[in-house]
Each structure stands twice: as structure tokens, then as C-alpha cells.
């Protein structure tokens, strides 16, 4: 626990300089929550793909968009891409475990409250959703998407450590990312006759306890994996080559 306390103390340096971005993120709650709330009834009837895309964007990348530019993943040198503040911290006599934990804490502080408030607003203001999901089932549904935000989003703090990125590697990552999202959006309706969000609603309503346990386990396993990856990667990467 002491390590996490030290990591939180370290993360406050960036968070103090990111107050404007946090307010921007709160401002983004309005359009995101409005669209997801007013569109849920027509989505449950028609399963239009735009809703699934918007949901994925909300829980996948929306929280990261608000970060200040100086704290975002960017080009440091010829082929090195990293988060500048993380590179700076690596030059100080700070245990890398604490640096790693601080990066993940910052991501969680940005994303989890944002995702949680969006879900609460949806359930509070959309009667169709309340009629479809009982409170316990909605908790399971929420855990699915909070887990998705953590599992997918853990890549962001892990990537802050940096990597040698070539044009070929950037194109490869882009193709894999866009390809996987496209496959997911088209495969789920084809195989299940439900949209992606609709399928998670169905799963949460049928197996709320199992869904909740699996979601929590997946989130914890993802964080543990990416934290270990980031620490090992920082030990291998030469920032000054």
C-alpha cells in the first residue's frame, strides 16, 4: 500500500497541471451522455451501428483525448515515441515500480469516474434502459464496460514508457487496431443478431453474477499484465540511444 501512496503522491504533479483538462473532460460528459441516453430506445429497437461505435469511443479513447498535449504520447526523437514526463521520471532516482503505478493511477483517475458517471446518467435518464435491466443487471452491464475501459485503456499508460516506432510499425498498428474494431462491429451482429452494446445488455441480464465476476477478473488481470510489461519494457529501452 505504501508503494501506491507514493505513486499517488507522484501522480499529483501531473494532475495539478491538468486541472483544465479534467474540467474539459467533465464538459464532454454532456454530449456523450446526451447521445447515449436519448438514442438508447431506438438502438434497442433497430441496433444501428453508430451507437456501438460511439459507445466504443466513449469507453475506449474519450478520456485520453482530454489530456494536455505535453502529457500525451508523442515523438521524442528520431524513432522514439513516449510520454515526456515518464521519460523525465526515469532519469530520477525513483523506483520504476512507483513510476509505473503512477502512470496507471493517472489513467484511472481520468477514465473510471468519467465512464461511471456516463453509465449512471444513462440509467437515471433512460426509462427504456431501466425497463430492460434491473439494478443488479445494470451493475453487471456497467462492470462489463468499465472492465473494457480498463482492459483496453491499460495500453495507454503502458505505452507511456516509450517505444522505437518506425513508419512500418505505425501502419501495422493502425491496420490491426482498425481491423479488429471493424471485425468486432460487423461480426457481433452477424453472429448474434444483436449489436455490441445490445449483446452486453443481454449477457448482463441473463448472467449478472457470472458477468460481474468475469469482468472484474479481466480488469485485474489486464492491469497486472500491462504493469509488468511496462516495468520490463522500461528496463530494456535505451532512451538516450
C-alpha positions in Angstrom: 0.0 0.0 0.0 2.9 2.3 0.7 4.0 2.0 -2.9 0.6 3.0 -4.1 0.6 6.0 -1.8 4.0 7.1 -3.1 2.7 6.6 -6.7 -0.4 8.8 -5.9 1.9 11.5 -4.5 3.9 11.3 -7.7 0.9 11.4 -9.9 -0.3 14.7 -8.3 2.4 16.6 -10.1 0.8 15.9 -13.4 -2.8 16.1 -12.2 -2.1 19.5 -10.7 -1.1 20.8 -14.1 -4.1 19.1 -15.8 -7.0 20.8 -14.0 -8.1 22.5 -17.2 -8.2 19.1 -19.0 -10.1 17.5 -16.2 -12.8 20.3 -16.5 -12.8 19.7 -20.3 -13.4 16.0 -19.6 -16.4 17.0 -17.4 -17.7 19.2 -20.1 -17.5 16.2 -22.6 -19.9 14.4 -20.3 -22.8 16.4 -21.6 -22.7 15.5 -25.3 -21.6 11.9 -24.7 -24.2 11.2 -22.0 -26.9 13.1 -24.0 -26.4 11.0 -27.2 -26.1 7.7 -25.4 -29.2 8.4 -23.3 -31.6 9.7 -26.0 -30.5 7.1 -28.5 -30.8 4.0 -26.4 -34.5 3.4 -27.1 -34.1 3.5 -30.9 -30.9 1.4 -30.6 -32.7 -1.3 -28.7 -35.3 -1.5 -31.5 -33.0 -1.1 -34.5 -29.4 -1.8 -33.4 -27.8 0.9 -35.6 -24.1 0.6 -35.7 -23.3 4.2 -34.9 -24.4 3.7 -31.3 -21.9 0.8 -30.9 -19.2 2.9 -32.4 -19.9 5.8 -30.1 -20.0 3.5 -27.1 -16.6 2.1 -28.0 -15.2 5.6 -28.4 -16.6 6.7 -25.1 -15.1 3.8 -23.2 -12.0 3.3 -25.3 -10.5 6.7 -26.0 -12.6 9.6 -24.9 -10.9 10.1 -21.5 -7.5 10.2 -23.1 -8.4 13.0 -25.6 -8.7 15.5 -22.7 -5.1 15.1 -21.5 -2.8 18.1 -22.0 -0.6 17.9 -25.1 2.6 17.9 -23.1 1.5 14.8 -21.2 0.4 12.8 -24.2 2.2 10.1 -26.1 4.4 11.9 -28.7 7.6 11.8 -30.7 10.7 12.4 -28.6 13.5 11.8 -31.0 14.0 10.2 -34.5 12.2 6.9 -33.8 11.4 7.2 -30.1 7.8 7.9 -29.1 6.9 8.2 -25.4 5.3 10.3 -22.8 7.9 13.1 -22.0 7.1 13.2 -18.3 7.6 9.5 -18.0 11.0 9.8 -19.7 11.9 12.6 -17.3 10.9 10.5 -14.2 13.1 7.6 -15.4 16.1 9.9 -15.1 15.4 10.5 -11.4 16.2 8.1 -8.5 12.6 6.9 -8.3 11.8 3.1 -8.2 10.3 2.2 -11.5 7.6 0.3 -9.8 6.3 3.6 -8.4 6.6 5.3 -11.8 4.6 2.5 -13.4 1.9 2.7 -10.7 1.6 6.5 -11.0 1.0 6.2 -14.8 -1.8 3.7 -14.2 -3.3 5.8 -11.4 -3.5 8.8 -13.7 -5.3 6.9 -16.4 -7.8 5.5 -13.8 -8.4 9.0 -12.4 -9.2 10.3 -15.9 -11.2 7.4 -17.1 -13.1 5.5 -14.4 -15.1 8.4 -12.9 -15.9 9.6 -16.5 -17.1 6.2 -17.6 -19.0 5.6 -14.3 -20.9 9.0 -14.5 -21.9 8.3 -18.1 -23.4 5.0 -17.1 -25.2 6.4 -14.1 -26.7 9.3 -16.2 -27.8 6.8 -18.8 -29.6 4.6 -16.3 -31.1 7.5 -14.4 -32.5 9.3 -17.5 -33.3 6.5 -19.9 -36.5 4.7 -18.8 -36.1 2.1 -21.6 -32.8 1.0 -20.0 -34.3 0.7 -16.6 -37.1 -1.4 -18.0 -34.6 -3.7 -19.8 -32.1 -4.0 -16.9 -32.9 -4.4 -13.2 -30.5 -2.6 -10.9 -28.3 -5.8 -10.3 -28.3 -6.5 -14.0 -27.3 -2.9 -14.7 -24.4 -3.2 -12.3 -23.2 -6.2 -14.3 -23.6 -4.3 -17.6 -21.6 -1.4 -16.1 -18.9 -3.7 -15.0 -18.6 -5.1 -18.5 -17.9 -1.6 -19.9 -15.8 -0.4 -17.0 -13.7 -3.6 -17.5 -13.5 -2.9 -21.2 -12.3 0.7 -20.5 -9.6 -0.7 -18.1 -8.5 -3.6 -20.3 -8.3 -1.6 -23.5 -7.2 1.6 -21.8 -4.3 0.0 -19.8 -2.4 0.1 -23.1 -2.2 3.9 -22.8 -0.2 4.1 -19.5 1.9 1.1 -20.6 2.8 2.8 -23.8 3.9 6.0 -21.9 7.2 4.1 -21.3 8.0 4.6 -24.9 8.9 2.5 -28.0 11.0 2.7 -31.1 8.4 3.4 -33.7 9.0 3.2 -37.5 6.6 4.1 -40.2 6.0 0.4 -41.0 5.2 -0.3 -37.3 2.8 2.6 -37.1 0.9 1.4 -40.3 0.8 -2.1 -38.8 -0.6 -0.9 -35.5 -3.2 1.2 -37.3 -4.3 -1.7 -39.5 -4.5 -4.1 -36.6 -6.5 -1.6 -34.5 -8.9 -0.5 -37.2 -9.3 -4.1 -38.4 -10.1 -5.5 -35.0 -12.7 -2.8 -34.3 -14.3 -3.3 -37.7 -14.4 -7.0 -37.3 -15.9 -6.7 -33.9 -18.6 -4.3 -35.1 -19.6 -6.5 -38.0 -19.1 -9.9 -36.5 -21.2 -9.5 -33.4 -24.4 -8.5 -35.2 -23.8 -11.2 -37.8 -23.3 -14.0 -35.3 -25.7 -12.9 -32.6 -28.4 -10.7 -34.3 -27.6 -8.1 -31.6 -25.4 -5.0 -31.7 -22.3 -5.0 -29.5 -24.0 -3.0 -26.7 -27.2 -5.0 -27.1 -25.3 -8.2 -26.7 -23.7 -7.0 -23.5 -27.1 -6.0 -22.2 -28.4 -9.5 -23.0 -25.4 -11.2 -21.3 -25.7 -8.9 -18.2 -29.5 -9.6 -17.9 -29.1 -13.4 -18.2 -25.9 -14.0 -16.1 -25.4 -10.9 -13.9 -23.2 -12.6 -11.2 -21.0 -14.5 -13.6 -20.7 -11.5 -15.9 -19.6 -9.3 -12.9 -17.0 -11.8 -11.7 -15.5 -12.3 -15.2 -15.4 -8.5 -15.8 -13.6 -7.8 -12.5 -11.2 -10.7 -13.1 -10.4 -9.5 -16.7 -9.8 -5.9 -15.5 -7.4 -7.0 -12.7 -5.6 -9.5 -15.0 -5.2 -6.8 -17.6 -3.8 -4.2 -15.2 -1.3 -6.7 -13.7 -0.2 -7.8 -17.2 0.4 -4.3 -18.6 2.0 -3.0 -15.4 4.5 -5.9 -15.6 5.0 -5.3 -19.3 5.7 -1.6 -18.8 8.2 -2.2 -16.0 10.1 -4.8 -18.0 10.0 -2.6 -21.1 11.4 0.4 -19.3 14.3 -1.7 -18.1 15.1 -2.7 -21.7 14.6 0.5 -23.5 17.5 2.8 -24.1 16.1 6.4 -24.0 19.4 8.0 -25.0 20.5 5.9 -27.9 
